[in-house]
C-alpha cells in the first residue's frame, strides 16, 4: 500500500482529475456543436485560433496547449478541404501562416447560434453570468500558476 496523500497532494490530484474530466466534457460539447457545421472539435479549435489573425502552426499549438504535430495534421486537413489556406509569413520564411478561407469562416459561423444557446444554458446552470465569469477566472488563474512553475522533472535537473 502506498503512502496516503497529504491534503495538498489531494488538492493537486483533485484539480487534475477535474480538469481531465472537464476536458472530456468540453470536447464532447464541441464535437456536438461542430458536427452539424461539417467540422470536428479539433478543426473548430484550429480555425477559431486564426479567425482574428493568421498564425503559424507552432503559435496555434502553444496557444491551445496542443502538440505542434497534431495542429499541423489538422491544419493540413483544413487546407486540403478548402477551409483554410497557407500564406507566406514575412517574419519567418519556413513557418507559413494559416488563414481561414471564406468556407472555413462560414462553417464556424454556422456553429454560432447553437454555441450561444448552449452557453446560455450553461450560464444558467452555474447561477448566472457572474458565476460563470468567476469560474473562468479561477481556471485562468490555475493555468497561469502552472505556466509559472517549472515542470517537476525540470525541478530535479
N, C-alpha and C positions, 0 to 999 in steps of 0.2 A: 504494500500500500504506500502511496506517495505522501509527501508532506502536505498537510492541509493548507489551503490558500489563506494568505493574510487578507484583511479587509481591502487593502489597496489592490492586491492581485485580483480579488473578486471584482472590484470596480473595473479594472482593465479588461478582464475576461468578459464581464457582462457587457461592457461597451462594445467590445469587438464582436461578440456573438449577435448583439442587437444590430450593429451596423451591417454585418454579413446578411442577417435576415432582411433588413431594410433594402439592401442592395438587390436581393432576390425579388422582394415585393415591388420595388421601383422598376426593375427590368420587366416583370410581368405586366405592370401597368403600361409601361412604354411600348411593349410588344402589342398589347391590345389597342392602344391608341394609334400606333404606326401602321398596323396591318391594313386597315381599310384604305390608307393612302398609298399602298404599294411599297411600303418601307418596312424595314426591321428596326428594332430599337437601336442597334449599332449604327445603321445607316442614318437614322434620325439624329443620333448623337453627333456623328461626324458632320453631317450637313448643318446642324444647328451651330456648331463651333465656327463655321465660316460664313454664316448669314450676314454678319455685320462687317467682316473684314476677311480678306484672303489670308490664309495661314499655311505655313509648311506643315507637313505631316508630323514632324517632331514636336512642333509647338502645340498642335492639337492633342497629341499623346500626353504631353506634360500637363496641359490644362485639364484633361479628362482623367488623368491618373491611369492611363492605359499603356500597354506596351506599344512602342513605335511600330513594330511589325504588324500588330493587329490593326492599327489605324491605317497602315499602308495597304493592307489587303482590302479593307472596307473602302478606302479612297479609290483604289484601282477598280473595284466593282462599281462604285458610283460613276466613275468616268466611263467605264465600259457600257453602262446602262443609260448614259446621257444625262445623268442627274447632277454631275459635277464635271469640271474641266481643270486641267493643269495650266498654269500661266507662268511665264518667266518671273523669277524673283530677282529684282535688282540688287538685293542685299547678299544674295548667295547663288552663284551660278548653278550649282547642282541641286539645291533644295527648292524645287518648284513650289509655287503657291497653289493651293486648292481653292477653287471658287465654285459656288453653286451655279448651275445653269437655270434658265427660266423654268425648265421642267422640275428641277430639284426644289426650287423655291415654291412652285405650285404644290408639290407633294407635301411640303412642310405646312403650307397654308391650309391644306385640306384637313390637317390634324387639329388646327386651332379651335374650332367650335367644341369638339368633344374634350379637348385639353382643358379649356376654360370651364366646362361643365364639371369635369372630374375635380379640378382644383377647387371649385366652389363646394362640392360635396365634402372633400377632404377638410377644407377650412371649417365648415360647419361641424364636422365630426370632432375637430380639435377644440371647438368652442369659439371660433371666430378668427378673423384675420390677424388680430394682435397675438393670439396664442400661436398661430401658425408662424408668424414672423419671429416670435421668441424661440420656437423650436428650431427654425432655420438658423438663427443667430447662434444657438448653442452648438449646432452641428458645425457651423463655420469656425467657431472658437476651438472646438475639438480638433478639427482638421488643421487649423493654423498652429496649434500647440504641437501636434505631431510633426508638422513641417519643420518646426524649430528644433526638434530633438534629433540627435544623430540616431541612426538605427542601432539596436542592441549589439549587432556584430561590429559596427564601427566603434562602439564604446570600448571594445576589448582590444582593438589593434593599436 
